[in-house]
Amino acid sequence: MAAALRSPLGALNRALGRAHVRVESLLVLVALVVALSILSPVFLSVSNLFNILLATTTVGILAIGATFVICAAGIDLSLGSVLGLASVSGAAMFAYLGLPWPFVILGCLAAGAAAGLVNGLTVAIARVPAFIVTLGMMGIARGLALIISGGQGIYGMPPEILFLGQARPFGVPTPIFILVGTAILAHWVLAHTRFGHHTLALGDNEAAARATGIDVRRLRILLYTLSGLMAGLAGLVFTARVNTGDPTAGLTYELLAITAAIIGGTNLFGGRGSILGTMVGALIMGVVQNGLNLLAVQAYWQQMAIGTVLVAAVWLDQIRQRGRVL
Amino acid sequence: MSLLELDGLEKSFGPVQVLRGVTLRLEAGEVLGLLGDNGAGKSTLMKCVTGVHAADRGTVRFAGEDVTHLPPGERRRRGIEMIYQDLALAPQQDVANNIFLGREPTRRLWGLLPGHVDKARIDREAQAMVDRLGVRVPSIHIPVGMLSGGQQQTVAIARALTFQPKLVIMDEPTAALAVREVNSVLDLIARMAADGIGVILISHRLNDVFQACSRMVVLQRGAVAADLARADTTMAEIVSYIVGAHA
C-alpha cells in the first residue's frame, strides 16, 4: 500500500518541490480542514477562518525564526521568553518612559534582536552548545521581563500600536498582513539568497561550509540575531493585539514554533527546510487548536495534542528518511 | 618565482609539534606527490596552505604574494582549491548548488532586489562543467548524498575547477574509488597540469602517485625527508623514505 501511495505523492511532491513545500503536510492540512468542516458547522465561517489565521500569527512569526536556526542545525528554545521580554520592553517605552509610539516598535524589535545577538555570540564565539545557551536565555529573558514589569502587565498602548494588532484594513486583521509580508520576505531570504544557501549548507555539513570559505561564525551570530528579531516582532504583534506588555506572554510558544517548523518539513538536524512549509505547519497547529476549541475539548488536552503531534512529526520524518532509496 | 613557496612552516597542536619547518616549492603546471606515513603532517601542511590552519611560524607565498595571514575564503579567491578526503559536500543540497557553494552568483530580482541567487546560471554553468569533465552524474538537480562515491568525487573536482584555480590540492582523491574511476581522476589531473594548474596529490597509493606526478616529496615526522624527481627515484626508494628506513 505504501508503494502505491508513494508514486502519486512523489509526482505531487516534485511539483510542490519548486515551492519548497512538502506534500504530506499539505495533505494533513486539507484532511484536517475537511474533517473539521464536517464535525463543526461554524468551522468554515469567514470569522472563524480569520480566528485561525489571527491565532497563527504570533506562533507563525516565531516559527520563521525557528526555521532559520534549525536549518543551520541549531535550536532556539528562548523564542517564547524573548517574545515576553520584547513585549514588556516595547510597552515600557510608552508607558514608563513616555516615549512616542515608534519607540514601542523599536523597543520590541531591539529587545528581541539583542537577546538573539547574545545567544549568537555565546554559541558562535564562546562555543557553548545552542541547546544550553538558549535554554539559559529562556530563563534569563523571562526573568528580565518580570523584573522590568514588576510582574504586572503594562496596560494601555497608543492607537498607532493598537492599529498593528486590532485594526482590519480591507476587512483583514493587520497581524495577518504582518505575518504574510514577513513570511514572503523570509522565504525569499532562505530559498533565494546567499545567506539562505549558506544557512542550509552550514546545517548540512559544517566542515563543507567552512572549507568553501563561508564565515561560519558570522553566519551563526546573524542567524540567532534574526531568530531573536522574529521573537521581537512576534512580541510587538502580541502587545498590539492585547493592548498590554505582558511578561508572561509566549509561555511555551517555543514548543509550538519548533513543532510548526518540523511539521512543515524542516529537518531537525539541519540542511533542509522552507518558510512556506513552516507556514503550512503553523496553520496545521492553528487548525488543530481551533478545532479542539470548537469541539469543546478542554484546554489541558490541547497541550497533550500539540506535544504528541511534535513527536509524531519527527518520527514520521525519520521513517521517511530511512526509507529513502539512495 | 614559483607558484607556491613554503618557507620554514611550523605548526603545533598543544604539546604536539606536527610541522617542524617545512620548505617546499611548486611550479605552475607541475604535479607534486606528497607522501608520508600517517601522522607525518601531510594534511596539516596542506591546511596551512589553504588557510584552514594558521601556521605558528614560517611563510606561505602564493603567486608572489604573502598569503600567510589570509583567511581560507581569501586564499580561495586567489586560486587555491583543496579537494578534501571527506569531500566536504553538503549532502542534502543538489549537485549544482554544491559546485557553487560559497560562491553563488547573484542578480537583481525584478531588476530591484539585489542578492537574488541566480539559480538558472548556477544550473547552466554546473551542467557545462560536469559535461566538460566528461563524467557521469545522473542529474545536477539531485541531492549529492544520493550519488555514489565516485560521482561525489567528481562533484568535488568540478567545484574545485569551476573558478579557474591556479593550485589544486587533492587529499586521497582515489582512495574510495573503483579502478575505472581512478583512471578518470588521474586523466583529469594530467589535463589540469596541461592547463598550467599546479597540483599537489596526497595519496597512499604509490602506483597512482608514480603515474600522475613528476615530483615527489616525502614528509617524515613533520619535516621534508626527500624531494625527488620521478625520473631519479624508484618506488622502493620512496617507500624506504616513507617508513624512515633510508640510510
Chai-1 contact restraints between the chains, C-beta under 6 A:
chainA,res_idxA,chainB,res_idxB,connection_type,confidence,min_distance_angstrom,max_distance_angstrom,comment,restraint_id
A,H192,B,H116,contact,1.0,0.0,6.0,A-B,restraint_1
A,H192,B,V117,contact,1.0,0.0,6.0,A-B,restraint_2
A,T193,B,G115,contact,1.0,0.0,6.0,A-B,restraint_3
A,R194,B,E104,contact,1.0,0.0,6.0,A-B,restraint_4
A,H197,B,E104,contact,1.0,0.0,6.0,A-B,restraint_5
A,A201,B,A90,contact,1.0,0.0,6.0,A-B,restraint_6
A,A201,B,L101,contact,1.0,0.0,6.0,A-B,restraint_7
A,D204,B,A90,contact,1.0,0.0,6.0,A-B,restraint_8
A,D204,B,Q92,contact,1.0,0.0,6.0,A-B,restraint_9
A,N205,B,A90,contact,1.0,0.0,6.0,A-B,restraint_10
A,A207,B,A88,contact,1.0,0.0,6.0,A-B,restraint_11
A,A208,B,A88,contact,1.0,0.0,6.0,A-B,restraint_12
A,A208,B,L89,contact,1.0,0.0,6.0,A-B,restraint_13
A,A208,B,A90,contact,1.0,0.0,6.0,A-B,restraint_14
A,A211,B,A88,contact,1.0,0.0,6.0,A-B,restraint_15
A,T212,B,L101,contact,1.0,0.0,6.0,A-B,restraint_16
A,T212,B,G102,contact,1.0,0.0,6.0,A-B,restraint_17
A,G213,B,P72,contact,1.0,0.0,6.0,A-B,restraint_18
A,G213,B,G73,contact,1.0,0.0,6.0,A-B,restraint_19
A,G213,B,R76,contact,1.0,0.0,6.0,A-B,restraint_20
A,G213,B,G102,contact,1.0,0.0,6.0,A-B,restraint_21
A,I214,B,G102,contact,1.0,0.0,6.0,A-B,restraint_22
A,G271,B,Q92,contact,1.0,0.0,6.0,A-B,restraint_23
A,R272,B,Q92,contact,1.0,0.0,6.0,A-B,restraint_24
A,L326,B,M146,contact,1.0,0.0,6.0,A-B,restraint_25
